[in-house]
Amino acid sequence: MIAQADIPKDLAGFCRFVQHSQRPVVIFGADVAGAIIADLFNRQGIVVDCFFDNNRNKCDKLFQGKPVLHASHLPSKSANTVV
């Protein structure tokens, strides 16, 4: 488990952290903010694995070309994932 204090707070540092962690990257929120974050990551060469959302109407569909899973599935992925 990674301590919150060990995660860089600036974008460049965070992107380096994610790239070196070699863990899947998921975004919580399949909406405008999630799309912006995914775009920022893509520009840095970070591949987003999928999105999670509480809204069941968004789940089991693609968003930004990636699958959207319901938030209830997050605990099974979060241990080795950057969210």
VENWO-V715923 format. One record per backbone hydrogen bond with DSSP energy under -0.5 kcal/mol. NH is the residue of the N-H (numbers start at 1). CO is the residue of the C=O. If there is no record, write none. Layout:
nh-><NH:NH>
co-><CO:CO>
//
This chain:
nh-><6:7:8:14:15:16:17:18:19:20:21:22:23:24:25:26:26:27:28:29:29:31:35:36:37:38:39:40:41:42:43:44:44:45:46:47:49:50:51:52:53:56:58:59:60:61:63:66:68:69:69:71:73:74:76:77:77:78:80:81:82:83>
co-><3:4:6:10:11:12:13:14:15:16:17:18:18:80:47:24:82:50:83:27:52:29:31:32:33:34:35:36:37:38:39:40:41:42:41:45:25:25:67:27:69:54:55:55:68:58:66:63:61:51:67:53:70:71:73:73:74:74:77:78:24:81>
//
